Each structure stands twice: as structure tokens, then as C-alpha cells.
Amino acid sequence: MSLKLTQFRNLVIGVFAIAICLHFISISDIFHYHWTTQPKSAETSQIPQRNDITKRDIKQESQVKQQNGTLNVSTDQELINYLAKYLDVIWTVKDDPHYNTEHILFLKNTGPKRISQTDWKIYFSQTSILNPNLKNINDSYPKNVAVGEDQNFILTLVSGSLYCIYPRNSFFIFFEAGRKIKFPLRATKLQRSRTNSFPNWYVVGSKSKPQIIESTKGENLNFVKPFGSQLTSKERYTINYNHTDLKGTHKYVVPSPEEIVVMSNKTIILKPEEWTIQTSAEFPNEVMYLADALKVKVATTPSLNKVIKLVKGKLIFKNTKSAESDEAYELKIDGISTEIQITATTGHGVFNGVQTLLSMADNIQGSGPIILNSVTIKDRPRFKYRGVMLDVARNFHPKETIFKLLDVMAMYKLNKFHFHLSDDEGWRLEIPDIPELTQLGSKRCHDESETLCLMPSFGSRPNIDDQGPGFYNISDYREILKHANQRHIQVIPEIDMPSHMRAALKSISLRASHKGTPRDQYKMTDKTDGNNYRSAQGYNDNIANPCRDGLYAFVDTVIRTVVEAHKDIQPLTLFHFGGDKIPKPALQGMKCKDNKTDLMQLFIQRFFQKKQFTNVSFGAWEDSFLKPDKSPYAIESMENIAQENRSVFAFVYQEENKALFKLANSGYKVINSPDSLYHFDHPYNKDTDERGSKWATEFINTKMVFAFDPLQGKDGYGELKKPENIVGVQAHTWTGLVQTTDQLEYMMFPRLIAFAERAWHHAASWHETNNVTDMERDWIEFINHLVYKEFPKLDKLNVHYRIPPPGAIIKDGKLHVNTYYPGMTIEYSVNNPGQTKQWYKVTGDETLSEPIILRTLSTDGKRHSKEIELDRSIW
């Protein structure tokens, strides 16, 4: 009997224990569900303090297993595909009066299932340093930082601008269907543009392929909510108010010529089938170029009339103080003798005359005869060096885009193409002796080991065949050289070193791991050099050690390859080695057997000792040539430079260094390219919808470029004693925020045309006297010429220049509109969301009773500006 009682008692105790367990599990589930789905109070939703997670926390497995209502997946890939399809990403920006900015990231599970698995990570790019801590944010980069309302996710910086966010195993329970998780974050830099966020966030698991999150795909950035200052139609109207429409152009050509004389009222009617170009022994290439452009036959025997002649001869200008130029030309269009003659001493001069003729002969309507006025133009450039720098390392642009850019550069007499071929995020030129540079360094994909490719950056996609990868093989590069050379444009390749070398260093590490290759041949750094630094772009592994011989073996191989590629097309005479933005802690941590204290000076000296490249001059960003106290290094200390009559070109861009005059006075050949005026990766205005970075200034509009005098000094610059050493100017387009050709052309044009005007033509009447009235008059003539002559030419070339949204107000009951570039067509539509828009041309007689939206059209009517609402405050 006692045995039965004992068994019964044990049974009761067991049942009771099971009931208690089930009760507590239920309570726990309800408790957790309540706190993860209900809105938090203002007090509990405060942004948490930074909480660094230990390795123990990260590795700890979840003790809670939720089964009911979870997403049951047969493979890891099914989970990733679900997240990519149903995860709604929302990025918001809330400005405050301080330097830091509050960002709020929302992740919403819009699908039908609850997620309990934790083997998934989200990767995304962001240019500023992110951190959840509100109070003590600084330049420390986040590594395993707890984020989220319940601190149940981890945020970490992968490298550069690439971040990762993923569930924190010991805290993450489940992600309920319909739930929105909030991640308050802080950034060390103000996000002043929607385009400072990047598309193509992706999700991946440890055993699955990455997938782009659908809600972040594409360049429209719909997941980034509007924020900050957006220009109203009234503000735009005020900006454009004095931009008078002259109903046509008074200018013959841009850039403006030095001398122009109208010969008579007699015009020339140029019908290609009736005209010939006389062959020229001195200028055969220019003859063929012009014949192809005008579709005119080349004649070997002289003709008495209706002939175009290219003649070698000396020119005399009225202004005898200006230096002679081998690019000078004279264009004479004689309506009486029906003859056109271009005279110059060189092929480059003739080519410039050809470009002026083609600009004047361009038939905007596209049909019918070409009518030319009888004029004589004598012309020459203000600066020998009129350059355009294009970065193809951060985002690759194919050779076809380069060809089109070179064509437009030639139209506007820009003669130097600075080709930025390498950076941390990509290596873009084939070096046959080091194939790893393009096998790995030209590709981006999701590969945490970075042995197949570099990790994504700037919104590039995670799959290796998608956007981001790309390089020019030797054949491609030689095609570019030929295209440029035919247009008298010098190609100046840049390989950035010893900083900005991450793509190269990763490639060399891969090479060292291969069997059968010399492991130390190109060794440029190792663990003993340290990584206690962060570059401006967020890397701590992108700098080569100037004390290591492998760096100079690498330099030899690369430059030798470039020299060989140029040899029979356009001999290399100027090579740019970068040399900018090296963090001080990086060089201080480098191991150096020579105990050198100034490693940058050591690098320059060893670089210039390369005797096998005695015909090549070298250039670099100004950082390379300035000591820590901002005074220039003496050129005499650079071995093999002064002795061989080579030049050192300093590309000056940082205005805070006040180095423009100092470097010129010290004997450097200076290229002026101020970051606050000539860096076209910046937006056109302060509107937060405008594409562009704001690292140097808030915006750069076309008028700022037009009005700037490149020889103008500022307070603290001192006296310019050797003005002849400021040999040119250069416009830059960095492409971190520029993924497509359309975006590239938007950022460059029409600012590049204003730059070309200043690079070629010296507006002495107002540059030397600061006469604002004269400047404003020239500006109005210039922007009218853009609309009535240059924009139609760009439309025919399919160049997607920026079309500015219109300004608009209601005055005396009627709609008044204008545009930044006067004379462009403006349309409006009634603003009825959800309905098909019907667009009408603004005539000036509209009396409106409903809200409307407006847009500006390109001169061919095929494209339009951003659409804007009529400012409701003026109704």
C-alpha cells in the first residue's frame, strides 16, 4: 500500500511541476510580446547609451526557442529571401543645432511570418560615423555596439563606409510579423542630402547567398524620408529673379575669344555638298577631323571659293603682354570670297580653331544650311593647363562614358584629362605583371575574407557581376589614349600612393598567398606597421609603408606598364601619384629601419630617384609637398628633378593650407583646383534632394564657378611673386556618390562649361577691377548662350546636363515663373495625387484655383527637372 501511495505522490508532483513550467513559459511569452509590440513611453524610448558587447555575449546562444507562428524554413536561403522581400527599411534624419545628427533607422517585418532565427546580417553604406550614444559621440568607430530599443541588435563598422547590423543572439527572441523595430543612432557629420545615404542594402546568412533588400533597391532612395531644407518655389523664384531672358544669344562661341571683329554684313551659307576642305601637309589629322565633323569632302587641288583652308602661320595679337601660346589660332570667315581659313603654328592651335568653327556652324534646328557671319577671331588660352579630373576608382565608368566626356572636353577647349585610376575602393587599370590588381582589386561583392573581391562600398551590390566591378584592360586604355590624342587632350594617369591603397594592398596580399610567386616582391606593409589610425574614408589598412622596398618595386612595375601603354600613342610626360590625406598616426606607427621621422619626404625622394623614367614629370596633391608646418619642401632636395629639367606639379585644393602662392613661389608648377569651387561632386544648391557631398562647402552653383578668378588670393596667402608658376586650373568629379553616367553628367554640366570659360578666357574688365556690374552683364549673356546654343548641342550628344526646377509665385492673382537658366520651357500640372498628370506649358496668363506642381524641360523637350509644388504660403 505504501508503494502505491509513493507512486501516486510522485505522479502528482510531476504533473504539478509540468503545469508550473508551462505556466511560466506562457507568462514569459506574453510578457515579451507585450514589450516588443506595444509603443514605448517617452521615458522608455530614450536612445540607449553605448554598450559594447563582449565576445562572450556575441557567441552566447539564445536560451529561448519560439516555435508557434515562426517562419519555418527548409533552408537558410529561404530565410534570407524572405527578409529581402518583406523587410521594409526606413531611414530618417533629424537635424539638431550641433555638429552631430540624429538618425533613426526603422526595420519593419511586412511579411506574414514571425522570425526567430538569428543567422542573418544586414549590410549598408553610410559616409558618416554612426553610433547610438547621444552624449559622448566622437570619432570612435563602432565595433559590436548594442543598438535598438531593447539593445537586441549589434551594429559594427566593417570597413570604410560599410556597416553591418544583426541580431544579438542572447537578447533577440523573435521579429513579429507587422512589427517595426526602431534604431536611434547618431552621426559625427551632418547628413545634408538624401544622396548621402546609399541604396542596395543587402541581407546574408553564414550559409546563404546575399540578397538586396527590395525596399532599398535602385537610385531613387525612396527608403530615405525627406528631411531638412528644401527650396520652395518662392525661394527659387527669388534666386532666379535677375536672370533676364535675352530671347537669344549675343555670343559667337564659348569659351569667349580674346579678339573678335565683324568683317561685313555678308554671310556664308555652308552647304556641305558644295564645300571642300583643302588638304594640308602640316595638319592632316585636323583636316580629316573637320571633314568628318562637317561631312565635307577633302580636295587635293586648290579651289577658288567655297573652300576651308588650314594654314600654318604666325599670329600677332593686340595684347602683346600676354605670353605666346602654341594653342593660339586665327579663324577668318570671309563672306565676300566665300572662304574660311584657320591659321596657327601648331596642330593644337588649328584644332582649337576647328572647334570654334564647329561651334559657330552647329545647326540647332538640325536641318537646312549652316549660316555663318563674316568675322575674324584671334584667340589663345589664359592657362596652358585646363584640366578635368574624373575618379573612376570609387565607382567605375566604362570607356564609352570616357569617350563622350573627351568629346565634350574638346568642344570647350579643355586639354588635360586627369584619370584617377586607383583608390581604396577599386583598382581600374590592368597591370599584366600583377594580375591580382584587377582579379581582386577591380571587383566588389560580399566576401568577408576579401580574397575574391573587395567588400561593397557606396551602395554597390553584393553580387560580383553587378554594379561596382570594372577595369580597363591595356587595349581599352590605349583606345582612350587614341581618342584623347586625336582631340589634343593629354591623359594624366593617377595611381594614388602611399595612401588610398587598400585595393592594391588587398590584391598584393592575395598574390603573396599564391604558390610560385615571390612572396616579398611587392610587400608594402605588414602587421608590425600597426593600424592605429583611421583614414578620412574610415579605413585602417590602406597605407603602404614608405620604408619598405616592395613599395618601390610596385611603383617600378606600374609606371613601366603605363609608360609602355602610352609609348606609341601619346608618350607619358606627367604621372600623378596622389599622395594625399595620410593620417599622422599612420606614419608614426610605421616600422622603419632608417629611423626616418618624415616618411612622406622619404617617399617623395625615393620616388623621384627612378632614373628609368627621366622623361616623366610627376604631380601630386598639395599634401605631398607640405611639411608639418605647412611650408613647402625645397624642390632642390628632390633628387633627379632639378638636374633633369623636369617639373613637379602641385595640385592645390585645400584652401585652409593657403598653399597656392607658397608653392608657386617655391618653384612648383601649380594647378589651382579649390575644393569649394571646382569640386563638382558637391550639390548645385542647399536643397536636401540635390545629389552631392558637402565635405568642402554646402553647394557650388554655376555662377560661383563662372565668377571665380583662379589667380585671386585670400587673406593669409601672402604675395604671389611668381605668377607664371600657376600654370592652370582643374575641375574634379569624385564619384563616391555618382554611380551612373546620367548622374555623372548631371554633376558636371553645365558647371564644366562655366569652368572652361574661366580656364580659357580672362575677363580682365571685371577680374582686375572687381567690377560687379560688368560681371553680372557677362553672366547674363553667358547663361542665355547656354540655353540658346550650348544646351541644344548637349541634347544632340545625349549629355544629361542638370535641368533646374523652376521658381514660381502668385502675383496679382496670376502665376509668375522663372528658371536659373532663362528661356527654358516650364510646365505645370494640377497636383492630384494618385491621378495621371496632365502637363501644360506655362504661358503667363494662368489664374489658378488649385494646387499645382511645376517642372522645367530640357531644350529638346525629352527630359525634365525635379517636380516641385507651388509654394502654398503664397496663395
Secondary structure, DSSP 8 states (H G I E B T S, - for coil): -HHHHHHHHHHHHHHHHHHHHHHHHHHHHHHHHHHHHS---TTTTS-----B--HHHHH---S----TTB---SSHHHHHHHHHHHEEEEEEEE--SSS-EEEEEEEEE-SSSBB-----EEEEEBSS-EES-SSS--S---SSEEESTTS-EEEEEEETTEEEEEE-TTT---B-TT-EEEEEEEESS---SGGGB-S--EEE-TTS--EE-GGG-STT-TTB---S----HHHHHHHHTT----SS---S-SS--SEEEEEEEEEEEE-GGG-EEE--SS-HHHHHHHHHHHT-EEESS--SSSEEEEEE-----S--SS---TT-EEEEEETTTTEEEEEESSHHHHHHHHHHHHHHH--TTSSS-EEEEEEEEEE--S-SEEEEEEE-SSS---HHHHHHHHHHHHHTT--EEEEE-EETTEE-B--TT-THHHHTTT-B-S-TT-SSSB---TT--SSTTSSS---B-HHHHHHHHHHHHHTT-EEEEEEEESSS-HHHHHHHHHHHHSTTS-TTTT----GGG------TTS-SS----TT-HHHHHHHHHHHHHHHHHHTTTS---EEEEE-----HHHHHT---TT--S-HHHHHHHHHHT-GGGTT-EEEEEGGGGB-TTS-B--GGGSTTTTTTT--EEEEE--GGG--HHHHHHTT-EEEE--TTTSBTTS-SSS-TTS----SS-S---HHHHHH--TT---TT----S-GGGEEEEEEEE--TT--SHHHHHHHHTTHHHHHHHHHH---HHHHTT--HHHHHHHHHHHHHHIIIIIHHHHHHTT--------EEEEETTEEEEE-SSTT--EEEEE--TTS----EE--S-----S-EEEEEB-TTSS-B---EE--GGG-
